[in-house]
């Protein structure tokens, strides 16, 4: 039998242990941006921003981890609508699209609007005609001078290795 008050008895706490109520957990955990895991819904409000390019973005869900940069290659679900709500591109949830943010194969405003997103993030992106297809549009699909609204869910981010630089 262990005498009361001695190390190992029910009434004592070994010197190397701290009672649970005295630990500052928040100081031991990494910041929320460093914690991997599911994305967080913006429950208090959606973040609305107009970028210097004129692209308007609204974050519906904040992703986690690394953010897409101008050279990133991202995988995303994308839907594109005209201002009147008519869907002109339905790729959301059906198939994954690989978008090279540094290449001009994707609408410039969409590339700019994806920059800064993290995996799991969901964003609404509004593109002026100048940041979309301009005065020509896409015959039979997108009218001239059309404003586009895009829904994007970011699934993956890959940052390409830096290319060798000659000295």
C-alpha positions as a Markdown table, in Angstrom:
| # | Residue | x | y | z |
|---|---|---|---|---|
| 1 | Unk | 0.0 | 0.0 | 0.0 |
| 2 | Unk | 1.2 | 3.5 | -0.9 |
| 3 | Unk | 0.9 | 6.0 | 2.0 |
| 4 | Unk | -1.3 | 9.1 | 1.2 |
| 5 | Unk | 0.6 | 12.1 | 0.0 |
| 6 | Unk | 3.5 | 10.0 | -1.3 |
| 7 | Unk | 4.4 | 9.9 | -5.1 |
| 8 | Unk | 2.0 | 7.6 | -6.9 |
| 9 | Unk | -0.8 | 7.9 | -4.4 |
| 10 | Unk | -4.3 | 9.0 | -5.6 |
| 11 | Unk | -4.1 | 12.2 | -3.7 |
| 12 | Unk | -0.8 | 13.5 | -5.2 |
| 13 | Unk | 0.4 | 14.7 | -8.5 |
| 14 | Unk | 3.9 | 13.9 | -9.6 |
| 15 | Unk | 6.1 | 17.0 | -9.9 |
| 16 | Unk | 6.6 | 16.5 | -13.7 |
| 17 | Unk | 2.9 | 16.6 | -14.5 |
| 18 | Unk | 0.7 | 19.7 | -14.6 |
| 19 | Unk | -3.0 | 19.5 | -13.7 |
| 20 | Unk | -5.1 | 19.6 | -16.9 |
| 21 | Unk | -6.7 | 23.0 | -16.0 |
| 22 | Unk | -3.4 | 24.8 | -16.1 |
| 23 | Unk | -2.1 | 24.1 | -19.6 |
| 24 | Unk | -2.3 | 26.9 | -22.2 |
| 25 | Unk | -3.3 | 24.7 | -25.1 |
| 26 | Unk | -3.5 | 27.6 | -27.6 |
| 27 | Unk | 0.2 | 28.2 | -27.2 |
| 28 | Unk | 1.1 | 24.6 | -28.0 |
| 29 | Unk | -1.0 | 24.3 | -31.2 |
| 30 | Unk | 0.1 | 25.7 | -34.6 |
| 31 | Unk | -2.0 | 28.5 | -36.1 |
| 32 | Unk | -5.2 | 27.5 | -37.9 |
| 33 | Unk | -3.6 | 28.1 | -41.3 |
| 34 | Unk | -1.0 | 25.5 | -40.5 |
| 35 | Unk | -3.4 | 22.8 | -39.3 |
| 36 | Unk | -4.3 | 20.3 | -42.1 |
| 37 | Unk | -7.9 | 19.3 | -42.3 |
| 38 | Unk | -11.2 | 20.1 | -43.8 |
| 39 | Unk | -12.0 | 23.6 | -45.0 |
| 40 | Unk | -13.9 | 26.0 | -42.8 |
| 41 | Unk | -17.2 | 27.5 | -43.8 |
| 42 | Unk | -17.4 | 31.3 | -43.4 |
| 43 | Unk | -20.4 | 31.3 | -41.0 |
| 44 | Unk | -20.2 | 34.9 | -39.8 |
| 45 | Unk | -20.0 | 36.5 | -43.3 |
| 46 | Unk | -18.6 | 36.1 | -46.7 |
| 47 | Unk | -15.5 | 38.0 | -47.6 |
| 48 | Unk | -16.0 | 40.3 | -50.6 |
| 49 | Unk | -13.0 | 41.8 | -52.3 |
| 50 | Unk | -12.3 | 43.7 | -55.5 |
| 51 | Unk | -8.8 | 43.0 | -56.7 |
| 52 | Unk | -6.7 | 45.7 | -58.4 |
| 53 | Unk | -7.5 | 44.0 | -61.8 |
| 54 | Unk | -11.2 | 44.6 | -61.2 |
| 55 | Unk | -12.0 | 40.9 | -60.5 |
| 56 | Unk | -14.5 | 40.6 | -57.7 |
| 57 | Unk | -14.1 | 37.6 | -55.4 |
| 58 | Unk | -16.3 | 36.3 | -52.6 |
| 59 | Unk | -15.0 | 33.5 | -50.4 |
| 60 | Unk | -17.8 | 31.2 | -49.4 |
| 61 | Unk | -15.5 | 28.6 | -47.7 |
| 62 | Unk | -11.9 | 29.3 | -46.6 |
| 63 | Unk | -9.5 | 26.5 | -47.5 |
| 64 | Unk | -6.5 | 25.2 | -45.5 |
| 65 | Unk | -2.8 | 25.1 | -46.0 |
| 66 | Unk | -0.7 | 26.6 | -48.8 |
| 67 | Unk | -2.3 | 29.2 | -51.1 |
| 68 | Unk | -2.2 | 29.1 | -54.9 |
| 69 | Unk | 0.3 | 31.5 | -56.4 |
| 70 | Unk | 0.8 | 32.9 | -59.9 |
| 71 | Unk | 2.9 | 29.8 | -61.0 |
| 72 | Unk | 0.7 | 27.2 | -59.3 |
| 73 | Unk | -1.0 | 24.4 | -61.1 |
| 74 | Unk | -4.4 | 23.8 | -59.5 |
| 75 | Unk | -7.1 | 21.2 | -59.8 |
| 76 | Unk | -10.6 | 22.5 | -59.4 |
| 77 | Unk | -14.3 | 22.2 | -60.0 |
| 78 | Unk | -15.5 | 25.2 | -62.0 |
| 79 | Unk | -18.9 | 26.4 | -63.2 |
| 80 | Unk | -19.3 | 29.6 | -65.3 |
| 81 | Unk | -22.5 | 31.6 | -65.7 |
| 82 | Unk | -23.6 | 34.7 | -67.6 |
| 83 | Unk | -24.8 | 37.7 | -65.6 |
| 84 | Unk | -28.5 | 36.5 | -66.2 |
| 85 | Unk | -27.7 | 33.2 | -64.5 |
| 86 | Unk | -27.5 | 31.0 | -67.7 |
| 87 | Unk | -24.8 | 28.4 | -67.2 |
| 88 | Unk | -22.3 | 28.3 | -70.0 |
| 89 | Unk | -19.7 | 25.9 | -68.5 |
| 90 | Unk | -20.7 | 23.0 | -66.2 |
| 91 | Unk | -17.6 | 21.4 | -64.8 |
| 92 | Unk | -18.5 | 21.6 | -61.1 |
| 93 | Unk | -18.6 | 18.2 | -59.4 |
| 94 | Unk | -18.6 | 16.3 | -62.7 |
| 95 | Unk | -14.9 | 16.5 | -63.6 |
| 96 | Unk | -11.7 | 18.0 | -62.3 |
| 97 | Unk | -10.0 | 20.7 | -64.3 |
| 98 | Unk | -6.3 | 21.3 | -64.2 |
| 99 | Unk | -5.5 | 25.0 | -64.5 |
| 100 | Unk | -2.0 | 26.3 | -65.0 |
| 101 | Unk | -2.1 | 29.8 | -63.5 |
| 102 | Unk | 1.0 | 30.9 | -65.3 |
| 103 | Unk | -0.3 | 30.0 | -68.8 |
| 104 | Unk | -2.7 | 32.0 | -70.9 |
| 105 | Unk | -4.9 | 29.0 | -71.7 |
| 106 | Unk | -7.4 | 30.0 | -69.0 |
| 107 | Unk | -9.5 | 33.1 | -68.8 |
| 108 | Unk | -7.2 | 35.8 | -67.3 |
| 109 | Unk | -9.8 | 36.9 | -64.7 |
| 110 | Unk | -10.4 | 33.3 | -63.6 |
| 111 | Unk | -6.6 | 32.8 | -63.1 |
| 112 | Unk | -6.4 | 36.0 | -61.1 |
| 113 | Unk | -9.4 | 35.0 | -59.0 |
| 114 | Unk | -8.0 | 31.6 | -58.1 |
| 115 | Unk | -4.7 | 33.0 | -56.9 |
| 116 | Unk | -4.7 | 33.1 | -53.1 |
| 117 | Unk | -7.2 | 30.2 | -52.7 |
| 118 | Unk | -6.3 | 27.2 | -50.5 |
| 119 | Unk | -7.3 | 23.6 | -50.9 |
| 120 | Unk | -10.9 | 23.1 | -49.9 |
| 121 | Unk | -11.7 | 26.7 | -50.6 |
| 122 | Unk | -14.9 | 27.7 | -52.5 |
| 123 | Unk | -15.0 | 31.1 | -54.2 |
| 124 | Unk | -17.4 | 33.1 | -56.3 |
| 125 | Unk | -15.5 | 35.1 | -58.9 |
| 126 | Unk | -17.1 | 37.9 | -61.0 |
| 127 | Unk | -15.2 | 38.8 | -64.2 |
| 128 | Unk | -15.7 | 42.0 | -66.2 |
| 129 | Unk | -15.8 | 41.6 | -70.0 |
| 130 | Unk | -12.2 | 42.9 | -70.1 |
| 131 | Unk | -11.1 | 40.1 | -67.7 |
| 132 | Unk | -13.1 | 37.4 | -69.6 |
| 133 | Unk | -13.7 | 37.2 | -73.4 |
| 134 | Unk | -14.0 | 40.9 | -74.1 |
| 135 | Unk | -15.9 | 42.5 | -77.0 |
| 136 | Unk | -15.7 | 39.4 | -79.1 |
| 137 | Unk | -17.2 | 36.9 | -76.7 |
| 138 | Unk | -17.4 | 33.3 | -77.8 |
| 139 | Unk | -19.8 | 33.0 | -80.8 |
| 140 | Unk | -22.8 | 30.9 | -79.9 |
| 141 | Unk | -21.8 | 30.5 | -76.3 |
| 142 | Unk | -20.8 | 33.8 | -74.6 |
| 143 | Unk | -22.2 | 37.1 | -76.0 |
| 144 | Unk | -20.0 | 40.1 | -76.7 |
| 145 | Unk | -19.0 | 42.2 | -73.6 |
| 146 | Unk | -20.4 | 39.6 | -71.2 |
| 147 | Unk | -19.8 | 39.7 | -67.5 |
| 148 | Unk | -19.1 | 36.2 | -66.2 |
| 149 | Unk | -19.7 | 34.7 | -62.8 |
| 150 | Unk | -17.7 | 31.7 | -61.8 |
| 151 | Unk | -18.0 | 29.2 | -58.9 |
| 152 | Unk | -14.7 | 27.5 | -58.0 |
| 153 | Unk | -13.9 | 24.7 | -55.5 |
| 154 | Unk | -10.1 | 24.2 | -55.2 |
| 155 | Unk | -9.2 | 20.5 | -54.9 |
| 156 | Unk | -5.4 | 20.4 | -55.2 |
| 157 | Unk | -2.4 | 22.8 | -55.6 |
| 158 | Unk | 1.0 | 22.0 | -57.1 |
| 159 | Unk | 3.7 | 24.5 | -57.2 |
| 160 | Unk | 6.2 | 23.7 | -60.1 |
| 161 | Unk | 9.8 | 23.5 | -59.3 |
| 162 | Unk | 11.7 | 26.7 | -60.1 |
| 163 | Unk | 13.4 | 26.5 | -63.5 |
| 164 | Unk | 17.1 | 26.7 | -63.6 |
| 165 | Unk | 18.5 | 30.2 | -63.9 |
| 166 | Unk | 21.7 | 30.8 | -65.9 |
| 167 | Unk | 24.3 | 33.0 | -64.2 |
